[in-house]
Amino acid sequence: MTEPRDPQLRSLDARSLRGLAHPLRMQLLRALRQGGPATASMLAERLGESSGATSYHLRQLAAHGFVQDAPERGKGRERWWQAADQGISFDESLLGATDAATRGAADAFLHEVASTHARELATWVGTREDWLPAWAQSTDMSDWTLRLTPERARELIGEVHELLERYRDEDAPGAERVRVHTHAFPISTD
């Protein structure tokens, strides 16, 4: 889950993790990162929530430094929000935290990340015919089973992250935003 150390990424600590680990908060933050600045009402409509709920959770995200005002967008009482960073670096040591609140927040965070990955993949499968044919031949849903030690697994993850960094921010004609999910975890052979 740890992403490369990038100045646009925010490292989670126990306090900020507890402030973020809520499904709607994570959806709001993702919507602002992917869609740019928006109001609580715009986000409520996009996510199928009430504007009261989105407004409350945006304020909670702001209190923990995940979102901030986008003052150049607001007019009058209209409050626009924007993401304060472009991603999160999750420190796996939070999974072994001594306090139950942090362990619970880490668990909720990881479950929401996994659910988001599944939703994004299902959305692609359901809308793949809306894309140019070239995209149908430019996607991947592979899986591999390898025998690795924890050290070799960390090495593999590091090399995959380095490779992905080389492809960041391509601005060529026909370029689209592409989501890349990587998952590496042990499985039982039973």
C-alpha positions as MATLAB code, in Angstrom:
seq = 'MTEPRDPQLRSLDARSLRGLAHPLRMQLLRALRQGGPATASMLAERLGESSGATSYHLRQLAAHGFVQDAPERGKGRERWWQAADQGISFDESLLGATDAATRGAADAFLHEVASTHARELATWVGTREDWLPAWAQSTDMSDWTLRLTPERARELIGEVHELLERYRDEDAPGAERVRVHTHAFPISTD';
ca = [
       0.000    0.000    0.000;
       2.957    2.320    0.487;
       3.314    4.578   -2.504;
       6.589    6.130   -3.638;
       7.828    9.100   -1.607;
       6.499   11.948   -3.694;
       6.121   15.559   -2.518;
       2.518   15.498   -3.791;
       1.733   12.570   -1.475;
       0.697   12.893    2.113;
       1.933   10.406    4.697;
      -0.731    9.239    7.096;
      -0.078    9.221   10.809;
      -2.420    7.776   13.433;
      -4.365   11.037   13.897;
      -4.849   11.812   10.201;
      -5.748    8.173    9.491;
      -8.551    8.352   12.062;
      -9.761   11.578   10.398;
      -9.817   10.030    6.926;
     -10.986    6.467    7.576;
     -14.650    6.932    6.704;
     -16.095    5.746    3.373;
     -17.726    9.084    2.482;
     -14.640   11.096    3.430;
     -12.473    8.885    1.252;
     -14.966    9.212   -1.631;
     -15.041   13.015   -1.247;
     -11.259   13.243   -1.260;
     -11.031   10.969   -4.312;
     -13.685   13.038   -6.128;
     -11.747   16.265   -5.481;
      -8.466   14.711   -6.586;
      -9.919   13.279   -9.770;
     -12.491   15.943  -10.652;
     -10.899   19.090   -9.295;
     -12.424   21.744   -7.025;
     -16.127   21.494   -6.210;
     -18.755   22.647   -3.725;
     -20.392   20.422   -1.127;
     -23.615   20.526   -3.186;
     -21.826   19.480   -6.376;
     -20.152   16.607   -4.550;
     -23.436   15.580   -2.913;
     -25.080   15.292   -6.316;
     -22.130   13.410   -7.801;
     -21.969   10.926   -4.912;
     -25.695   10.569   -4.224;
     -25.437   12.046   -0.729;
     -27.063   14.969    1.051;
     -25.255   18.296    0.930;
     -25.411   18.398    4.735;
     -23.444   15.135    4.936;
     -20.887   16.203    2.333;
     -20.476   19.600    3.989;
     -19.893   18.032    7.417;
     -17.373   15.495    6.117;
     -15.546   18.119    4.040;
     -15.086   20.189    7.200;
     -13.710   17.094    8.963;
     -11.306   16.497    6.073;
     -10.224   20.148    6.281;
      -9.616   19.839   10.035;
      -7.149   17.038    9.263;
      -5.507   18.895    6.354;
      -6.800   16.720    3.481;
      -8.841   19.441    1.772;
      -8.700   23.214    1.702;
     -10.664   26.154    0.395;
     -10.401   26.977   -3.297;
     -11.068   30.709   -2.814;
     -10.511   31.664   -6.464;
     -13.646   29.645   -7.284;
     -16.085   30.885   -4.640;
     -18.643   33.630   -5.109;
     -20.509   35.033   -2.118;
     -21.418   32.287    0.334;
     -20.515   29.528   -2.104;
     -17.602   27.529   -0.653;
     -15.387   25.587   -3.028;
     -13.091   22.834   -1.839;
      -9.957   21.319   -3.339;
      -7.643   18.472   -2.393;
      -4.587   19.581   -0.447;
      -2.393   16.865   -2.006;
      -2.529   14.319   -4.814;
      -2.239   11.039   -2.960;
      -1.602    9.171    0.243;
       1.298    7.119    1.496;
       0.082    4.506    3.975;
       2.579    3.321    6.551;
       1.863   -0.357    7.214;
       3.134    0.059   10.774;
      -0.262    1.642   11.510;
      -1.744   -1.861   11.183;
       0.133   -2.868   14.334;
      -0.804    0.226   16.348;
      -1.293   -0.392   20.034;
      -4.569    1.531   20.292;
      -7.764   -0.033   19.004;
      -8.997    3.214   17.393;
      -5.985    3.430   15.079;
      -6.101   -0.282   14.226;
      -9.834    0.053   13.458;
      -9.216    3.131   11.307;
      -6.440    1.313    9.412;
      -8.770   -1.613    8.796;
     -11.598    0.677    7.608;
      -9.160    2.548    5.344;
      -7.847   -0.641    3.724;
     -11.350   -2.041    3.205;
     -12.467    1.182    1.515;
      -9.387    1.158   -0.754;
     -10.154   -2.450   -1.751;
     -13.829   -1.597   -2.364;
     -12.838    1.387   -4.491;
     -10.527   -0.745   -6.609;
     -13.323   -3.264   -7.165;
     -15.804   -0.475   -8.102;
     -13.361    1.127  -10.519;
     -12.668   -2.163  -12.243;
     -16.389   -3.017  -12.432;
     -17.088    0.436  -13.899;
     -14.456   -0.163  -16.591;
     -15.937   -3.551  -17.464;
     -19.417   -2.028  -17.644;
     -18.392    0.934  -19.805;
     -15.583   -0.523  -21.936;
     -17.665   -0.295  -25.110;
     -17.908    3.496  -24.646;
     -14.181    3.825  -25.355;
     -12.309    3.826  -28.631;
     -11.372    0.320  -29.830;
      -7.693    1.090  -29.194;
      -8.434    1.166  -25.477;
      -9.971   -2.314  -25.567;
      -6.547   -3.639  -26.611;
      -4.686   -1.418  -24.130;
      -6.054   -2.645  -20.823;
      -5.051   -5.439  -18.496;
      -6.781   -7.575  -15.895;
      -3.988  -10.058  -15.235;
      -3.135  -11.841  -12.064;
      -0.043  -13.757  -11.115;
       0.798  -16.085   -8.265;
       4.455  -16.017   -7.246;
       6.404  -17.631   -4.422;
       8.218  -14.800   -2.614;
       9.716  -14.004    0.747;
       8.536  -10.777    2.411;
      11.842   -9.173    1.372;
      11.415  -10.154   -2.295;
       7.794   -8.955   -2.218;
       8.960   -5.503   -0.989;
      11.616   -5.501   -3.735;
       8.989   -6.312   -6.382;
       6.662   -3.590   -5.111;
       9.492   -1.038   -5.161;
      10.435   -1.919   -8.738;
       6.813   -1.733   -9.916;
       6.448    1.710   -8.300;
       9.664    2.904   -9.964;
       8.372    1.703  -13.333;
       5.016    3.449  -12.865;
       6.749    6.727  -11.946;
       8.369    6.777  -15.406;
       4.888    6.968  -16.972;
       3.473    9.729  -14.749;
       1.926   12.806  -16.368;
       2.185   11.859  -20.026;
       0.646   14.654  -22.045;
       0.556   13.184  -25.558;
      -2.359   13.488  -28.002;
      -4.932   10.805  -27.215;
      -3.685   10.363  -23.639;
      -6.367    9.568  -21.064;
      -6.188    9.237  -17.305;
      -5.453    5.568  -16.614;
      -5.903    3.888  -13.224;
      -3.319    1.258  -12.372;
      -4.037   -1.013   -9.418;
      -1.353   -3.195   -7.970;
      -2.029   -5.679   -5.213;
       0.541   -7.921   -3.581;
      -0.506  -10.110   -0.673;
       0.061  -13.657    0.552;
      -2.596  -16.336   -0.023;
      -3.249  -19.612    1.683;
      -2.551  -22.750   -0.328;
      -5.329  -24.692    1.452;
];
